[in-house]
């Protein structure tokens, strides 16, 4: 009766309870088999999400990869990393080199323009000085003539005074966009980014513990300064000392950045250094029609030191002051002469 009542309360048939009551306890062997089987079944909570393989769209889901220049760089890096299966350090280096190769025609044009400007600099400087003196002397015809000759000089050599600024205007935004993109990726810190480094800098989202990458980036920048800028314009005097100081300050400045940033900086500087050295080769210059600048013209192109530049500027200013004073004296004499003529006419 107790069995029937229990069956009624649970709404189960009587034979089901008979089976439960008559069931024998599990043996030790069966218990061991069940335990071993259940222990081998993986659970999703045991595997962290950070161990999953990165897919295209993960950075976008994290709020990156938009239509801004840094966002487009982030999307490019993600596609290269996922589609080609490259580690992140090689993704950054290869993408940097490919972008710089695409921009190399601008490098060549800038170097060629800088060489032509150095060749015509003495003549251009003479025309500008004569034009300035003619303006101060009130000789408008002479000033216009000098301006026309200066324009013909630039057009004849197919160059513009603003040509050397083209490379910084193009590569500057690219450098900043790449810098911001890597900073944002390091902030998100994908799992593959944390293990995508090389040698001593395994985690590209963390700072370099041994300062190796900041030192390499600073050294490459210093070599560029010593060998000459990639624009083809040699650095001398106080400007070279300023760049040397910047190279030293670059180490503590980049030491606080994630390792991906000085890695990019180092790769970018290596390309600039290689471009500078290659463009100094005589065969390459001849092939690319880059004119050779004689040493005499190179030395006369700019003051050898900061104080020489100051002295030259003071000398030009002194000449201009003399011309202004002469013009003022002549105008006063002319005014007095006119007054005398008027007085004589009245008499």
RAMO-V798472 format. One record per residue. RES is the residue in one letter. PSI is psi as a letter, one per 20 degrees, with the letter a starting at -180 (999 if undefined). Layout:
res & psi
RES & PSI
RES & PSI
//
This chain:
res & psi
X & h
X & h
X & g
X & g
X & g
X & h
X & h
X & h
X & h
X & i
X & k
X & q
X & q
X & h
X & h
X & g
X & h
X & h
X & h
X & g
X & h
X & i
X & p
X & q
X & q
X & q
X & r
X & h
X & g
X & g
X & h
X & g
X & g
X & g
X & g
X & h
X & g
X & h
X & h
X & i
X & o
X & q
X & q
X & h
X & i
X & h
X & o
X & q
X & h
X & i
X & i
X & q
X & p
X & p
X & q
X & p
X & i
X & g
X & h
X & h
X & h
X & j
X & j
X & a
X & l
X & a
X & j
X & r
X & g
X & h
X & h
X & h
X & h
X & g
X & h
X & g
X & g
X & g
X & g
X & g
X & g
X & g
X & h
X & i
X & k
X & q
X & r
X & h
X & h
X & h
X & g
X & g
X & g
X & h
X & h
X & g
X & h
X & g
X & g
X & h
X & h
X & h
X & j
X & h
X & h
X & h
X & g
X & g
X & g
X & g
X & g
X & g
X & g
X & h
X & g
X & h
X & h
X & h
X & g
X & j
X & g
X & g
X & g
X & h
X & h
X & g
X & h
X & h
X & g
X & h
X & g
X & g
X & h
X & h
X & g
X & h
X & i
X & j
X & n
X & h
X & g
X & h
X & g
X & h
X & g
X & g
X & h
X & g
X & h
X & g
X & g
X & h
X & g
X & g
X & h
X & h
X & j
X & l
X & r
X & q
X & h
X & i
X & g
X & i
X & i
X & g
X & g
X & h
X & h
X & g
X & h
X & g
X & h
X & g
X & g
X & g
X & g
X & g
X & g
X & h
X & g
X & h
X & g
X & g
X & h
X & h
X & h
X & h
X & m
X & q
X & g
X & h
X & h
X & h
X & j
X & j
X & a
X & q
X & d
X & i
X & m
X & g
X & o
X & i
X & i
X & r
X & q
X & o
X & h
X & j
X & k
X & g
X & g
X & h
X & g
X & g
X & g
X & h
X & g
X & h
X & h
X & h
X & h
X & g
X & g
X & h
X & i
X & q
X & q
X & i
X & i
X & i
X & o
X & q
X & p
X & r
X & c
X & h
X & g
X & h
X & h
X & g
X & h
X & g
X & h
X & h
X & h
X & g
X & i
X & h
X & g
X & h
X & g
X & i
X & h
X & i
X & q
X & q
X & h
X & h
X & g
X & h
X & g
X & g
X & g
X & g
X & g
X & g
X & h
X & g
X & g
X & g
X & g
X & g
X & g
X & g
X & h
X & g
X & i
X & i
X & p
X & g
X & g
X & g
X & g
X & g
X & h
X & j
X & l
X & o
X & q
X & p
X & o
X & q
X & h
X & g
X & h
X & g
X & h
X & i
X & h
X & q
X & q
X & h
X & r
X & g
X & h
X & h
X & h
X & g
X & g
X & g
X & h
X & h
X & g
X & g
X & h
X & g
X & g
X & h
X & h
X & g
X & g
X & g
X & g
X & g
X & h
X & g
X & g
X & g
X & h
X & g
X & g
X & h
X & g
X & g
X & g
X & h
X & g
X & h
X & g
X & g
X & g
X & h
X & h
X & h
X & 999
//
